[in-house]
Amino acid sequence: MARAAATRCSCTGSSQVTFPPKLDPARTLAWTRALLAAATLSLGLLRLPRTGPFPWAMGAYLLYALVAALRRAPWKGLAGLLALLGDAIFFLALAGIAAESIPWLATVFLLFLLTEAVVFRDAVEVAIVSGMAAVFCAVAPQAAALRNLERTVVVGGALACVLAVHSRRRAAEARRLEEELEAAHRAARKAADLERERIGNDFHDGPLQSFISLQMRLEILRKLLGRDFEAGMQDLKQLQALAQSQVRDLRAFIHSMRPADVDGGNLIAAIRRIAEMFQKESGIPVTFAAPSKPVGMPQEMTKELLAMVREALHNVQKHAAATRVALTIERTDRGLEVTFDDNGHGFNFAGTYSLEELDLLRLGPASLKGRARAMNADLQLESRPGRGSGLKVKIPL
């Protein structure tokens, strides 16, 4: 009961999962600065002389630290660099005054300063801050008391510079990966839009037109049966043949929408099943030739290739009026070659064109060209008007 109640929202009754808030490095460092400033002021008032400007300086620095911590957004750019220099100057002043009475306090503040520089600044700025601190520790009047701190400054500064370089490289790599991911998302959205457009066009040009034709023929049959029963029965037989053709078209359309099924990663077996199903439903004989050994491909490329095979065969059935199709798969030194050849009408242009030439001339099926680009494959289309067409896809592996 308690567990169930903990997952229900008190106002709506819906289940919710609450995650701890993600730490913000800027706000964490800002509040760390404020705590260090408060500790410095408290210890300074207890263990350092209360005369002179340092107590007022510590109070002013605490006020600045609280303002920085309460800001919703950290200082960036020139303002961020000035804030880093202000922290460095305060550290130098703290090291000079509290080197003998509170030596560890300057070391703690140095670690904070280097952390701030590594998180928000580049390696050059980290080196400048570390060099300023090292020079001050070497030439300050309290040089003997600051000797241990000087070693900490040198070692910590060197490590901070290395970390800053590594951090910037990782940030640049992260930006590059984000750009590549965004490009992949754009390509996926474009591919999805093209697929939806292809499905809509195929359904409009195929099953929908067949149903419209069937509806018109039924209306003619209704009128014909009233005038000439024998002629109406002959027309009814033609309508039955049309309905059977529509069933085949719908089955092919539905199969083309289903996701590719690769049994055990065997690409050749999956393409063979597609070819057999196409031959069974369309009645067009398919000559299939492929290597006996399995061909390994990444999953996304496999899906694209199987979708391309289905679409190419569907186009043959829909547009080519072919009586035979040859589908050949060949493994080469550079990758995989998939070839389609039919004896149908061909395209309304003649010749052999590459993918770039097809794009330049705005020829060929757009969806097949898009799938070839998705696989980084070469595509070659040969058109023989009145004698068929050939399509060859070269996929690098």
Secondary structure, DSSP 8 states (H G I E B T S, - for coil): -HHHHHTB-TTT--B---------HHHHHHHHHHHHHHHHHHHHHHHS-S-SSHHHHHHHHHHHHHHHHH-SS---HHHHHHHHHHHHHHHHHHHHHSTTTSHHHHHHHHHHHHHHHHHHS-HHHHHHHHHHHHHHHHHSTTTTTTHHHHHHHHHHHHHHHHHHHHHHHHHHHHHHHHHHHHHHHHHHHHHHHHHHHHHHHHHIIIIIHHHHHHHHHHHHHHHHHHH-HHHHHHHHHHHHHHHHHHHHHHHHHHHHHS----GGG-HHHHHHHHHHHHHHHH---EEEE--SS-----HHHHHHHHHHHHHHHHHIIIII--S-EEEEEEE-SSEEEEEEEE-S---SS-EEEEHHHHHHHT-S-HHHHHHHHHTT-EEEEEEETTTEEEEEEEEE-
